[in-house]
Amino acid sequence: MAGCSREEVPVAIGGKRQQFGSRFLSDPARVFHHNAWDNVEWSEEQAAAAERKVQENSSQRVCQEKQVDYEINAHKYWNDFYKIHENGFFKDRHWLFTEFPELAPSQNQNPLKGLFWENKSEILESRSSEDGPGLIIEEQHKCSLNSLRHETQMPPVEENVTKKLSQLKICADEFPGSSATYRILEVGCGVGNTVFPILQTNNDPGLFVYCCDFSSTAIELVQTNPEYDPSRCFAFVHDLCDEDKSYPVPTDSLDIIVLIFVLSAVVPDKMQKAINRLSKLLKPGGMMLLRDYGRYDMAQLRFKKGQCLSGNFYVRGDGTRVYFFTQDELDTLFTTAGLEKVQNLVDRRLQVNRGKQLTMYRVWIQCKYRKPLLSNTS
Ligand SMILES: C[S@@+](CC[C@H](N)C(=O)[O-])C[C@H]1O[C@@H](n2cnc3c(N)ncnc32)[C@H](O)[C@@H]1O
């Protein structure tokens, strides 16, 4: 498959990892002097040629019957993928921490801790008046079984009462990581190439990492990895498009949600609801971090006629699917879910195969969106 990450590890210069966007090609004659160049400007002809290529490879769509199969059996195609590749395909990404320092803030620099506690009284006040007492996250964590019994005896008369009760239920169940002070969820975690570096790098004793994937094969590989430590991590099978299944954490409980090359694997008309649901899980001040394929990435241009499912959405030879985003589309998805933009950048890299003298134009989008302290998505 035209996988996401064999090629995406930034090069280390002098042993020191460079952040994306810091090596520029000013002299085209030097193109083969390095493995990769950042922020490469596309000429008008190159953009037009890419557009033509996409029009051409989108001109013939996969038939409806097959489209339904790819959707219904999406998790099976990914299971097959992981049965073949096991841990071998996606490389570990220690570069994560240069791009997303939020994944391992040193304890004193925890960006949310300060933000959250400084504004705690403001949050408590606003949420109390909005939702009534007992719904604020601190309260949820402290709630007693007695209060739960009292609450559950009352007949739920409104939808939001039902919602409150289900949140209290999670509380009563002592959800995994309930005593943690910094909670990260990775959605579509695959075999843990983001999760394990986080667990290795972030030594905050209050850290707890959740990770899920709809591929049970991938989750099994995470759980059987010698580095999997259930006291710091909880891996579970979950389909982020499944509206009927809830996540094993209460609303407003996560500091960070990570989406790395996963939203692109979801059928476009289910993306918004998936992001809305995730947004609810973030604490006020919490952040969603995304890195994913951008429009006209080399992988999109390489698709052949007959692999297109819908606009900019394709199926690979192994049955896994991929969408290619614009920055605006991602902005709409996140802001519609009530989040505020912190970063939305396009990373245009020129990767070079020096041995074969080949150039490959990659387009990735990186986003950080924050849940406002005064949430309007409840
Ligand atoms: C391209 S891989 C990326 C894996 C991992 N994030 C990484 O960067 O190594 C996409 C992952 O998303 C998972 N995935 C796709 N659709 C999903 C869905 N609806 N719910 C949960 N996981 C999904 C796949 O099983 C696969 O592991």
The ligand as an ORCA input file, in Angstrom:
! r2SCAN-3c Opt
* xyz 0 1
  C      -2.216      5.001      8.153
  S      -2.459      4.100      9.617
  C      -1.731      5.110     10.841
  C      -1.429      4.356     12.084
  C      -0.780      5.180     13.190
  N      -1.540      6.347     13.537
  C       0.592      5.571     12.764
  O       0.784      6.742     12.474
  O       1.465      4.711     12.757
  C      -4.210      4.373      9.899
  C      -4.728      3.664     11.133
  O      -6.052      4.091     11.380
  C      -6.824      2.976     11.754
  N      -8.223      3.328     11.433
  C      -8.748      3.574     10.219
  N     -10.053      3.852     10.322
  C     -10.365      3.799     11.638
  C     -11.565      3.969     12.378
  N     -12.711      4.259     11.772
  N     -11.528      3.844     13.719
  C     -10.355      3.538     14.344
  N      -9.195      3.338     13.699
  C      -9.199      3.468     12.363
  C      -6.253      1.827     10.948
  O      -6.548      0.567     11.492
  C      -4.773      2.154     10.997
  O      -4.169      1.566     12.112
*
